[in-house]
Amino acid sequence: MSASPEAPAPVSAFAPLRERVFAALWVATVVGNTGSFMRDVASAWMAAEIAGSPAAVATVQAAATAPAFLLALPAGVLADIVDRRKLLLGVQLLMAAASLALSLLAFADALTLPLLVGLTFVAGVGAALMGPVWQSIVPELVSRPQLKSAVALNSLGVNISRSIGPALGGLLLAGVGAGTTYLADVSSYVFVIATLLWWRRPAAADDGLAERFPGAFRAGLRYARASSELRRTLLRAAMFFPFGASVWALMPLVSRDLLGGDAGFYGVILGAVGAGAIAGAVALPALRARFDNDAILLGAALLTAPCVAALALGPPKPAALALALLIGGAWIAALTTLSGTAQGVLPNWVRGRGLAVYLTVFNGAMTAGSLGWGLAAEQLGLRGAMLLAAAGLALSALVARRLPLPAGDQDLSPSNHWPEPAVAAELQHDRGPVLVTLEYRVAAADRIAFRDAAARLAPQRRRDGAYAWGLAEDAADPERIVEWFMVESWAEHLRQHARAAGVQADLQGALRRWHRGEAPPEVRHLVGLPPAGRDPRPLPEGDKP
């Protein structure tokens, strides 16, 4: 018996930090997110002070996450078609302006609930535009074997910020007031902007096939609809995050009303959540070596649920901090597992749009959860809402086990296995639609196997740009089977050539097993005729009027 091949050595959790640009941008995100968490602590506490009701506090939380739900997909399109560095610079300036306005209003004692919600929404718009871009640049900065470690490090960085930012924000809020706390957030954006100006991102080569916004938007939606792996990841996220949102939506009131804390203690308990997340991120590589993604996600939910229930009972403050540590560890495990899976099932060409769909689901779940648990606390009381959230989280986790997460280990890099299409003369890029046909000879005994192999290839065609796909047989010759798919333009079909991945090459190879004959299947490209009077090709001499 031959020896089994050795598994590749595991990549160190901190290996991506050896890449200079990744390390610099990682530090910048930690600084920027620390400032954002300081701002969020100030805003949540100010909402509790100005209005005092659970619904008002939850509305501020929802204003921060709603833009990401509404704008994540357009932001993802922009992340794939514009210069990501310039987009990030513009977003940082927008968020700095929102925090500066909050600071000036707080110093003038003119901050009202509508202004607080409105400016929180503006900052949320910046976060919505930034999210897909930050995540999309990761594969530019590290090699593919380091990708999961880089995603985990990004999550670790967020939770380092979560441990420092709320605690520091709470101390500043209690010591020098909301105005200074917001001003500290403004200073964090200065550091991020300086780092982005230092980064000299290589300019993308112009191949004449750059996508425009409407077409890129449709291509992203087509990919999301056709990718069963992405859809399954989205569904699992939609089952976890609405219940997990209860912690963030109600924590200001839990801290004040159930635990008897002030603004400083609120910052400390959020810092404990962040510290638990750091510990969880450090432990995660060892957990991955022993458990699969589904087990980690189940464990995260079943750990969070009793902790949320215990907080609802108003334990002593030291016990509450210990529960917050456990919640933070479980949260980072779930967040990293789901976001890492989403990264793993997306090719580079649609990464920004695919991650935007994931962020749309994530932020939609968090927004709906924040509003829902705020209303539930109004009707059931704070303790009742927390207990209901804990029960829902545990139940949804057990149900979700029937929908396993994808492994995310397919070869999605371009394989360049499609030959250049044969054309009689150069075609304009906007010509379309394009009908592509592949003609096979399949024996009657192989029809079922051929059809099954083709059904596995169909989603790949749709992911890469086809809006319709099918199989047809020749009525006069049943062994002649034609696979066909339609693309909206000639440019989009040329993009398909560049997008076709290794996994599609494998599926095409499996399909061609059933093709009879030495010659490969014949491929034809049929392009829609332009309207009368607009055909750029001259008519043959004999056909001229």
CORCOR-V895396 format. One line per field, one symbol per residue. phi: phi as a letter, one per 30 degrees, with the letter a starting at -180 (. if undefined). A space follows every 50 residues. Layout:
phi: ???
//
This chain:
phi: .ddddddddddedceddddededddddddddddddddddddddddddddd cideddddddddddceedddcddedddddcbcdddddddddddddddddd ddddddddhcdcdeddddddddddddddddeddedddeddcbdeecdddd dddddddeddddddeddddddddddbjdeddddddedddddddddddddc dddddccicedceeddddddddddddcdddddddddddccdddddedddc eeddddccciccdddeddddddedddddddddddeddddcbddddddddd ddddeddddddddideeeddddddddddddddddddddddddddccdddb dddddddddddedddddddddddddddddciddddddddddddddddddd ddbddddicddcdechcdddddbdadcddddldcccbbcccbdedcdddd dddddddeedededkdcbaabbcdddbddcccdbbcbdaddddddeedde ceddddddddddecdcjdddedcbbcceddeeicdddddeedcdd
//
